[in-house]
Amino acid sequence: MFREIPEAAAWAIVLAPLGSFAIISLASLARSLGLGRSRPPHSAWLTIGAITASLVLSLWALDSVVQADGHAVSFEPHRWVSIAPLEVSIGFRLDGLSAIMLAVVAGVSLSVQVYSQGYMAHDPGYSRYFAFMSLFTGAMLGLVAASNLLQLFVFWELVGLCSYLLIGFWFQRDAARRAATKAFLVTRLGDLGLLSALLLIWRETGELDIGAIQEAALTGAIGSGVLAFFAGGVFAGAAGKSAQFPLHVWLPDAMEGPTPVSALIHAATMVAAGVYLVARLFPLYALSEEALTTVAVIGSVTAVMAGLLGLVMTDIKRVLAYSTISQLGYMMAGLGSLGLAPAIFHLFTHAFFKALLFLGAGSVNHATGTFDMRQMGGLARYMPFTFLFTVVAALALVGIFPLAGFWSKDELLAIAWDERRWVFWALLAGVFLTALYMGRLLFLTFAGTYRGGGGEGHGHPHESPLVMLVPMAALAALSVGVGLVNLGKGMEHLLVGSLPEEGLAVEPHFRWEMAASSVGVGVLGVGVAWLVYGLKVVRAEVIRSVFWPLAAVLERKFFMDDLYEGVIARGLVLRGVAWALQQGDEKGVDGLVNGIGQAVRVIAQRVRMVQAGQVQVYGAAIALGVVVSTVVILLVNP
């Protein structure tokens, strides 16, 4: 048992990876100027050391909250911005919710950084990669620990910047540049809603401190209309970051980044930031039925829609991307059903087995040179450890007993059954779809015979090096056993300090009938995948030909990309807006600037005559000035 974590150690959780980013960046600059001899491996070691320190301190912080029976560990805020009437303090908010997220972010990030040493070993941007990873980890930790909305928003935008840099890490590839730009623009749409919400709540309450805003809402100081609009704006930002419908389109394309990036940013941490934000402000949603229903509807639609899209993807990382979107929908639907503890519990368990699935996909790519499952097959024979770890993660995702996903999904379904029955049926359908597309992934990738991989230069597949397998083994162990942390006092006891009063969230209860239904549906989905892709009793091509209208819609991703890129980005709407903005820029802004410049030039030419060196001109100017001044004085004061 540790003593309570001091404030300096708490801040070091955030500052350690930010410090490693600064050191790696300065070392890289010095090396480019010929002033340093630091070798690239030092970048990885420095990043791993800094994140290890963050993880150790995060576990200390979590222990402090546990010892406080889930109540917040308070630190005095420090004045940050004071521009009357705006006064903002910077602070470290440590309660059950933030402590859980700090441990998840630091733990998953450490596993990914160790794995990256093998995956990125021969990449020329090795040091740049670890610098960006350090910056991202620090930004995400800062977001989680923020005590007020402005501080949170700063780290929120920094996380978005890091996402842009890491998705487009291989910027020499056109697809990576486009994917990074798409992610940046789509998430900015949601961030406009979040910024509007911040401005609205500050105008109405004069507060940006999260605790103060929650108290104001509970005492009725915030009107119901303002509360609904504020919650809606916050959810818009959350929907962008967590890839909720209709702002989900960026996440599958983000798979153009390195696979460890996908494992960290787009499976376990950044995309969970939106869920965390809604959970952080959960009391405000609990007081607004309109906002709560919106979260439940969008989450349910996202869970089912993304599950359907995962059935038709052939790129293994895109299957996992849609799986991530679907599971984030589960969490949002749980929050919309007043299930704070089940949603955060599922976020907690999902981080480990989804990161493991992405690392497994990277291991397969490392051996075959492709992400296309149609060119894989038979890899269980060549990659037994990768196969074992991937199976564990896949079954945890499906929710098979006794793996981690079983415990968290059961609670989500139980809460939905009690609070919103239609959410329950949507999530149960999502369980079947999850089992079906994960079964398809396993059989296409690891069963049958090897189909050639990425072509020349790869030969027979081979198991990944130990530096990649060790972090996968650690994540596999967590995927098996981490669900047991909810036994005993449970997750809801740990989250008690994140709520200003009791009764806002519904406490979950384990039910064997819910667990049996979930596992039964999951087994059914895997069984159907085995019949189609394992035994091939019915060929997938035959199923597609029978359901070709649905298959065509799914393969075009519900035409959402066509809508955004074809109609909006290239269509008449933005063309008209772009033309109007161009005209305003050329005729308005440029015209005004050019007009002022021309006027100054003409005036200068006339005034220049006054400085011609002729005494009579100077005398006339003085006399004229005296006359004008006298007239003005007499007019003002006759």
Secondary structure, DSSP 8 states (H G I E B T S, - for coil): ------HHHHHHHHHHHHHHHHHHHHHHHHHHTT-----THHHHHHHHHHHHHHHHHHHHHHHHHHHTTT--B----EEEEEETTEEEEE-B-BSHHHHHHHHHHHHHHHHHHHHHHHHTTT-TTHHHHHHHHHHHHHHHHHHHHBSBHHHHHHHHHHHHHHHHHHHTSSTTSHHHHHHHHHHHHHHHHHHHHHHHHHHHHHHHHS--BHHHHHHHHHTT-S-HHHHHHHHHHHHHHHHHHTT-TTS-THHHHGGGS-HHHHHHTTTTSTTHHHHHHHHHTHHHHHT-HHHHHHHHHHHHHHHHHHHHHHTT--BHHHHHHHHHHHHHHHHHHHHHTT-HHHHHHHHHHHHHHHHHHHHHHHHHHHHHS--BGGG---HHHH-HHHHHHHHHHHHHHHT-TTSHHHHHHHHHHHHHHHH-HHHHHHHHHHHHHHHHHHHHHHHHHHSS----TTSTTT-S-----HHHHHHHHHHHHHHHHGGGGGSTT-HHHHTGGGSSSTTSS------HHHHHHHHHHHHHHHHHHIIIIIS-SS-HHHHHHHTHHHHHHHHTGGGHHIIIIIIIISSHHHHHHHHHHHHIIIIIIHHHHHHHHHHHHHHHHHHHHHTSS-HHHHHHHHHHHHHHHHHHHHHH--
